[in-house]
Amino acid sequence: MLKRRLAKSISLVRGLYLYLRKHFYVSLLIITAISIPFRGVLLQGDGLWFDEINGIRISSYDILTLMQWLKFEFSPPLFYLLLHFWIKIVGFAPLLLRVFPFMWGVIGVYVTGVVVMDIYKRKGVALLTAVMVALSPLMVRYSVEVRMYSLLYVMFLVQVMLFFRILRSPSRKYIVLLSFVTVIALGLHHSILFLFMVEVIWALLFYRRELLEHLSYWLLVVVGVTVLYLPVLILTTRYQLFRIGGSGLDYTEFVERNSVVEFYFSLVKTSFFGDTNPILGSITIILVVVLGLMVTKKKWFVRESYKTLLFFIFLSIIPTMFLYVRSGNLGIIRYFLPSVLSVYVIFAMLIENINHHFIKVIVIFCFLISIIGGTFAYYSFRSTVISRHVDKVALFVSSKANRDDVVLLSTPSFKFIFEWYYTGEAKVMVLDPGAWIGINGEVDDQLVLSRGGQQIVTEDNVYLLSGLVSPYKRVWFIDFDRAADPYNIQFNFLLGEYPTVKYVAWDDIQNNTLPGEEIPSFSAVKVFEK
């Protein structure tokens, strides 16, 4: 009886799978609809993290000031300009601000299926990839952050589809569209340069003859992209192109890191399961690879599939190696979501080519359960860690600080969001460790004591700090990102001028309790008194 029911269930699942493959675009719409509630859950969160706050602050300025501030930003101007007009429509409510990237995140699920189908010509692979994009914690997370990630992902999908179409049948229409879409993507973030590099390397390896035959078309693409992108570089290049390369590796850093293989395996695990269930994620990945290699179809490695597979392997490896050399930090993968997509496509190819239907159903079921489990685990992780509780801090300080006090925040962006909730009488200024300076060369209530991450210990800076805070009896120093070092010059000065130091711990603010003892690694507010 049990065996018969199991066989019937497998038959139903297989029938549903075959129906969905037959009706491709209907299936893709269903998958896209399923992705909406997974992302919609995160729309309700009020917590904005530092990069989101910074982007909202810059986008709130008039366009001229916005462009000037971008000289100190890491990203090109297009997303900030779009967000500028979105703010004019919906205001500053976090939920409504998140709707903008949310829309592109949902669109990205549908476009993923269309593009993978256009490139690989296999409905099963395209649908499986779309399911992974719809449900995985990494893609869900970056679909609702008030940043350029989801829009950049969609632009890359369109760009890579046009790239493949030009290789197959060059035309002026595709040349113009490819140049235009590439410039839009570059206007969102410079990381697209590395992805474009992957396309060029892959085309030189497998399509040399086609490139030479239509060399004039490709030269037009390069010239068009360069000419259109040049104004972006001129307007916003003060720091960002130098910052994207990072500081490089010294020998000590290299020894302390994981190996390249471990780093890449971490990328694969993070792509599917986030950081929330690494054991289950590792087991599932190993299961898929082993079973896939054991029962894959013999005719899988035909020439076209082989070339397409290598394209996605290159797309996952080359940007990942850049991240490894730059910092060894997978957090920056948010700028390289196409590399995450390539991991999904590779696994979808492997699963689709499993020859035994029963094993294929079991693998897909285990895979989806693991991914969904990772996403649900991320919901609780996000609510407790990523949310900054700025509102609680602002209300707490509002109730305690008075006219004789001054409130110092660690960055202009935190001052911007802090003042949404602050109702107190104390003056609010910025003690900035991140080298932000006034647009007109003025201080503008900011104390610049460092530049490029290096402390600038000069008498002028100490005098500036002394002059601005000495009229006040008490200084409230608020460090939301906990980046300030107690040994920095500002702390040494404050401890000298204001010998009594009280600490308000992060947990105390969350729980609305009285100030607690010193917790240097996890404190949010420090009160300096004369």
N, C-alpha and C positions, 0 to 999 in steps of 0.2 A: 504493500500500500504506500509506504513512504517513498519507495523507489519510483513508483508510478507518479506520485505527486511531484516529486523532484524533476522527473523527466518532462512532465507537463509544464511546470514552471519554466524550465530551461527552454522548452519549445515556444512558450509565450514570449519570453524575453528575446529569443532569436527572431521570432516573427516581428516583434516590435522594432528590433534593430534593422531588419531588412526593409520594413515599411519606411522607417525614417531615412534610410539610405536612398530609397527609391524617390521619395518626395523631399529632395534636398532643401529647397528654400523654405518649405513649410517647417521642416525640422529645425532649420537655422533660426527661424522666428521663434519657435518654441524654446530653444536654448537661450536665446536673447531675453525672452520674457522671464525665464527662470532666474537669469542673472540679476534682474531688477530687485527682488526682495533681499538677495544676499548683499547687495550694495546699499539698498535703502535703509537697512538697519543702522548703518554707520552715519547716515545723514542726521540722525537725531542727536549725535554727540556734540556738545558745546566746546569741548576741549580743542584748542588750536595749538599746534606745536610751533617752534620758533620760526622755521622757514615759511610756514603759512602766514604767521603774523607779519613777518617781514615783507612778504609779497603783498599782503593786503594794505600795509602801511604805505608802501611805495606806490601802489596803484591808486591810493586815495588822493594823491597830489594832482595838481594840474599837469597837463602833458609835458610842458617845458621842464618843470621841476622833476617830474618823473624820469625824463630822459637824462637829466643831470645826475640823479641818484643812481641810475643804472651803471654809471662808471665805477661804482663801488660794489656792484652786484656780480654774481657769478653767471647770470643768464642774460641772453639777448632780450630785446624789449617786447616782442610780439605778445606773449602771454600777459604781461603787465598792462599793455594797452587794451587788450580784450577784457581783462578783469576790471580795468578802470571804467569802461562803459557798462559792464555788468553791475558794478557797485552803484552806478548812477541809477540803474533800473530797480535793483532789489535792496539796496542799503547794505548794512553791515551785519545782519543776522547770520550767525554761522551756518544754520541750516540752509538758508537761501544761497549763501556763498558757495556751499558745497554742491548745489544743484548744477552749477556750470561744469565742473570736472566730471560729475556723476553722469551727465548726458553723454559726454564723450566716452566715458568708460563703458556705458551700455552700447553705444554705437560701435565701439571697438570690438565687442563680442561678435556682432554680426559681420563686420568687415573682416575679422579674422577668418571666419569660415569662407567668405567669398574669395579672399586673396589666396589662402592655402589651396582651395579648389582650383583657382586660376593657374597657380604655379605647378601643382603636383597632379592635378586631374584625377584625384581619388576622393570620392565622396566620404568614405569612411574615415580617412585621415583628416579631412577638413572638419567633419562633425566632431570627432574626438578632440581635436585641437581646440575647437570653439568651446566645448564642454570644459576643458581644463582652464581656459581663459575666464570662463563664466564663474567658476567655482573656487579656484585656488586662492589662498589667503593673500598672496603677494599681489595678484592682479586686483582683487577686491579692495585691498587697502589703498593702493595708489589710484584707484578709480574715483575716490571721493576726497582726496586731499586737495586743498585749494592751491594746487601747483600745476605745472604744465605737463605732468607725466602722462595723463590719459590722452590729452590732445596730441602730444608728441608721438605716442604709440600709434594713434590712428594715422597721422601724417606719414609715419614710416611705412605702415602697411600699404598705403596708396602708392608711395614712392617705389617700394620694391616690386609691386605689381606692374607698374609702368616700366620699370627697369627690365623685367622679364619679357614684357611685350615688345619692347624695342629690340631685344636680342632675337626674338622670333620673327618679327616683321617690322623693321624700322619704317617710321613715317614721321613727317613734320609735326603732325598733331601730337604724337606721343613725345617727341622731342620737347615741344613747348610745354606740355603738361608736366613732364618729368622735371624740367628746369624750374618751373613755377613751384611745384610741390616740394622739391628739394630746398628751395630758398625759404619757403614757409617753415619747413622743419628746422632749418638752421636758425631761423628767426625765433624759434622756441628754445633751442638749446644747441650748444656746440658739439655735444656728444654724437650728433648725427654724422659728424665727419668720420668717426671711427667706423660707423656702420656703412657709410658710403665707401670707405676704404676696403671693407670686406667684399663689397660688390665688385669693385675694380679688380682686386686680386683674383677672385673667383672667375671673372670673365676672361682675364688674361690667361688663366690656366686652361679653360675649357672652350672658349669662344674666340680664340685669337684670329682665326680666319674671318669670322663674321665682323669682328672689330675692325680689321684692316679693310674689308670690303666697304664698310660704312663708316670709315674714319671721320669723314666730314660731319656726320650726324653727332658723333660723340664729342668732337671738338666744339660743336655748337652748344652741347649740354654744358661742357666745362666753362666755356666763355660766358654763356648765359648765367650760370650759377655764380661765377666770380663777379660779374658786373652787378648783378642784383644784390649780392651779399655784401659787397664792398661798403655801402653806406652803413650797414649794421656794424661792421667792424670799426669804422671811423667814429661812429657815435658812442659806442659802448666798450671800447677795448682797453680802457685804462689798466684794469687788473686781470680781467677774466681769462684771457688766453694764456697768461702766465700761470694762473692758479690751476687751470685744468690739468696741467702736467704734474702737479704736486712736487714734493721735495726729493723724490727718488729714493732708492734704497741704499743704506750703508750695510756693511757686513753684519753688524750687530742685529739690525732689524731683520735681516734675511735669516739669521740663525734662529731667532725667536719665533718666527712665523711657522705655520703649518706648511707642508710641501705643496707644490703646485697641484698635484693630483688631489690632495685633501681639500684644497681650496675650491677646485672645480666640482668635486663631489658635494661640497657644501652649497655651491650654487644650485646644483640639481635638487638637493633636498629642500633648500629655501624656496625654489621656484614652485615646488608642489605643495609643501607642507609648512612653509614659514619656519619659525623657530620654536613652534609650540609642541610638536610631537616628533622629535628627531629619530627616536628608536623605531616607531612604526613606519615613519617615512623611509628610513634606510632599508628596513625589511621589505617593504613594498617595492622599492626601486630594484633591489637585488632579485626579487621574485620575478618581476617583469622582464628583466634582462636575461636571466637564466632560462625561463620558459620560452621567451621569444627566440633565443638562439637555438633552443632544442627543437622547436616545432615550426619555425618559420618556413614559408613557402620557398621552394628551391629557385623559382624564377624571380625572386625579389631583386637581385642585384643585376638587373638589366641596366643598360648604359644610362638612360635618362634618369631612372630612379637613383642610380649611383651618383650622378652629378648633382641632382637636387639634394640628396642626403648630405653630400659634402658641403654644399652651400650653407645649410643650416648648422652643420658641425663647425664650419669656420665662423659663422655668426655667433655661436655660443662661446667659442674659445678665444678669439682675438680680443674682443672687448673685456672678457674676463681676465685675460693676461694683463691688460692695461690696468685693471683694478688691482690685481695682485702686485704689480710693480709699483703702482702709485701709492697704495696705502695698506693693502691686505685687508681692506674693510669692505664687506659685501653690502654695507648700507647704501653705497653709491649706485647699486644696481638699479635703483629707481630711475636713473637717467638712461639705462640700457635695457629697458623692458623688451625690446626686440630680441635680445639675447635669451631672455626668459622664454619668449615665444619659440625660439629655435629649439629649446629643450623640450617643449611640449610637442612640437612637430616630430622630432626624432622619436619620442616615445610613442606618439600616435602611429607613426609608420611601423614601428616594431609590433605594437599590439594589433594593428590592422592585418598584419601579415602572419599572425598565428594561425596555423592551418586547422587546428582542432576547435570546433565551435564551443564545446563545453569548457575547455580551458580558457578560451577567449572571453566567455561570459564571466567566469570566475575572476579572471584577472581584472576586467573592467569594473566589476562590482567591488573588489577589494580596493582598487585604485580610487574609485569615487568615494567610498566610505572614508578612506584615509584623508583625501583632500578636503572633504566636507568637515571632517573632524578637526583638521587643522584650522579651517576658517572659523568654526565655532569657538575653538580655543582662543583664536586671535581676538574675537569680540571681547572676551573678558580681560585679556591682556591689555587691550587698547584702553578700556575704560579705567583701568587702575594705574597705568604707567604713562601713556602718551598725554593724557589730559593734564594740563599744567595747573589747574585750579587757580587761575589768575583772579577770578571773581572773589574767591574766599580770601585770598591775600589782600586784595584791594579793600574789601569790606572790613577785614580785621584791622588794617592800618588806619582806615577811615575812623574807626571807633576809638583808636588809641592816640593817634598823632594830633597835635594842636598847632596853633599859629607860630609857636616858637620852634617848631621842628622843620626839618627838611627831609624829603624822601628822595633817595638816590636809587635809580634802577640801573641794571647792568647794561642794557642796550636801548637804543631809541625805539626798537620794535616793541619791547616789553613796556616801555612808557606809553606807547600808542594804545596797546590793548588794556593796560592797567587803568588808563583814564576813562575807559568805557564804564568801569564799575566804581571808580574812586569818587567819594563824596566828601572827603575831609578838607580841612583848611590849610594843611601844611603844603609848602611849595614842593613841586615834583620836578626833579632834574635827572640827568643821565650821567652816570659814571661809566664810561664806555671802554671796555677792554678790547674792542674789535676794530679800532681805527676808523670809526665813522667821524667825519668832520663836517662842519657847516658848509652849505652850498656856496655861500659867498665868502668863505674863509673865516667866518665868525664862529664863536663858540656855540651860540644858540642854546644855552643851558646844557651844554655837553662838556664833560671833562675828558679830554683825550689824553690818556696816559700811556698808550701803546700804539704801535703801528705794525701791521703785518705779523701780529702775534708776538712781537718782541717788546719788552718793557722799555719805555723811554724814561729813564730816571734822571730828571734834570731839575734844577732849582726853580725854573720857570713853572714847571708842571706842579711842583709842590706848592709854590706860591699861589698858583691858580686855584688849586684845591683848597688851600688855606683861606684865600680871600672869599671864595664862594660859600663855604660852609661855616666859617668862624662866627658869623652873626647869630647862628642858631644854637640853642641849648642842647638839642638832641638831633642825632642823625639816624635815620632809618635806611639801612642798606639792604636792598632786595635783589637777590640773585636767583632768578627762576631757573636758569640752566645750570646752576651750581658750578660755574666755570671759574669763579674768582678764587685765587690762591691767598690764604691768610698771610703769606709771607710777602705779598706784593706791596708796592710802595703806598697804595691807598690805605691798606689796612695798617701798615706801620704808622702812617701819619695819623689816622683816626684814633689808633690806640694811644698815641702820644698826646694828642689834643683832647681826646675824649676818653679818659682812662677807664670809665665804667662801661662794661660791655655786657649786654643781655642778649640771649639768643632765643629766637622763636623757631622751633624745629618744624620741619615740613609736616610731620605727623600731627603736631599740635594745631597747625592751621587747618588740616583736613578734618580734624575732630573737634575744632572750635574749643580747644582747651586752653589753659593758661600757658604762658611761656615756659619752656622746659630747659633742660641742661644743654650744654654745648654738644652739638653733633656735627663736627666740621664737614664731614663728607656728605651730609644730607640735610643741611640747614638751608632755609629759604630766606629768613629775615634776621638781620643783626641790628641791634639798637645800641648806638654809641652815645654815652652821656658824659657831660662835663662834671 
